[in-house]
Amino acid sequence: MNTTPFSLRIFVADGLRIVDKSNWIGKALMFPRALLPHGKVYSCK
């Protein structure tokens, strides 16, 4: 099994977690289901 090491950076604020993985262009956004109606959608340019 050939695995490549990576690092994760996690920013936490008020129940919101933003996860950034090294060598990956995407971001993960995690939050409790109860906050879903209060969320906003942001567009990346």
Backbone as a ProteinNet text record, in pm:
[ID]
protein_1_A
[PRIMARY]
MNTTPFSLRIFVADGLRIVDKSNWIGKALMFPRALLPHGKVYSCK
[TERTIARY]
84.1	0	89.2	72.4	154.1	74	109.9	38.8	130.1	71.9	145.3	103.6	199.3	162.1	93.1	5.6	-62	-91.9	-127	-164.4	-304	-371.6	-504.4	-497.6	-560.2	-577.3	-726.7	-765	-906.3	-927.5	-1014.2	-1052.6	-1189.6	-1200.3	-1325.4	-1375.5	-1504.5	-1566.1	-1716.8	-1774	-1919.3	-1988.9	-1935.4	-1998.1	-1962.9	-1895	-1854.3	-1711	-1685.6	-1550	-1513.7	-1401	-1350	-1222.5	-1218.7	-1105.8	-1032	-900.9	-814.4	-710.7	-706	-610.4	-498.8	-374.6	-261.8	-267	-220.4	-218.2	-358	-458.8	-596.3	-656.8	-722.3	-772.8	-906.2	-973.3	-1104.3	-1095.1	-1208.6	-1221.7	-1346.5	-1346	-1463.8	-1524.6	-1654.9	-1728.1	-1823.3	-1809.8	-1893.4	-1960.6	-2089.5	-2163.9	-2283	-2337.7	-2454.4	-2575.4	-2660	-2778.8	-2869.2	-2870.1	-2953.9	-2914	-2789.6	-2743.8	-2772.4	-2820.8	-2843.4	-2937.4	-3051	-3139.1	-3076.4	-2974.8	-2911.9	-2788.7	-2753.3	-2632	-2646	-2532.1	-2525.7	-2438.9	-2462.1	-2381.9	-2281.3	-2156.1	-2050.6	-1997.5	-1961.5	-1908.4	-1757.9	-1682.1	-1537.1	-1510.1	-1423.3	-1388.3	-1246.2
-117.3	0	124.4	208.7	328	449.2	506	623.3	744	858.8	984.3	1064.6	1112.6	1189.9	1320.9	1367	1494.6	1556.8	1683.8	1752	1810.8	1824.7	1885.4	2009.7	2116.2	2236.7	2252.7	2271	2284	2416.7	2500.6	2627.6	2607.2	2637.9	2615.2	2748.2	2779.9	2901.9	2883.5	2896.5	2894.8	2776.7	2657.3	2538.4	2511.1	2603.3	2587.7	2536.8	2436.1	2384	2387.7	2448.2	2453	2370.3	2268.3	2176.4	2195.8	2209.7	2228.2	2116.1	2036.9	1927	1969.1	1944	1979.4	1899.8	1960.4	1900.8	1866.1	1944.4	1923.2	2059.6	2080.4	2213.9	2245.8	2145.7	2166.6	2202.3	2238.7	2265	2192.3	2150.1	2086.9	2184.6	2193.9	2281.3	2193.3	2196	2112.7	2200.5	2174.1	2248	2163.3	2191.5	2115.4	2139.8	2039.6	2049.2	2164.9	2195.7	2304.3	2440.5	2456.5	2583.4	2595.4	2489.5	2491.7	2603.2	2629.5	2737.3	2876.7	2890.3	3020.5	3041.4	2943	2950	3035.5	3075.8	3148.8	3070.4	3085.2	3017.4	3116.6	3077.2	3162.6	3101.1	3183.7	3138.8	3164	3065.8	3080.9	3128.1	3221.9	3273.1	3244.5
0	0	0	-100.8	-114.8	-67.9	46	97.8	98.1	71	71.4	194.5	273.4	391.5	354	440.4	418.1	553.7	551.7	675.3	659.7	772.6	776.8	863.6	816.8	898	921.1	1047.6	1082.6	1154.1	1098.4	1157.7	1221.3	1350.9	1424.5	1480	1453.7	1506.7	1514.4	1633	1653.5	1587.2	1603	1546.8	1402.1	1337.2	1197.3	1193.7	1111	1093.7	945.9	915	778.5	776.3	690.5	685	553.3	562.8	446.3	446.9	341.8	330.2	236.5	276.3	191	60.2	-46.5	-180.4	-231.9	-190.1	-234.5	-259.6	-371.4	-404.8	-338.9	-283.7	-222.9	-75.5	-20.1	122.3	170.4	295.1	354.8	454	453.1	543.8	623.4	756	841.4	946.2	969.8	1070.4	1113.4	1231.6	1277.2	1187.4	1173.9	1090.2	1134.1	1262.6	1314.3	1257.3	1213.7	1156.4	1006.6	943.7	799.2	753.6	819.7	772.5	783.7	866.1	887.4	800.8	720	640.2	516.2	463.6	337.5	242.5	114.4	13.4	-43.1	-42.6	-95.9	-223.7	-316.9	-443.7	-448	-490.2	-506	-648.6	-663.3	-796.4	-830.1
[MASK]
+++++++++++++++++++++++++++++++++++++++++++++

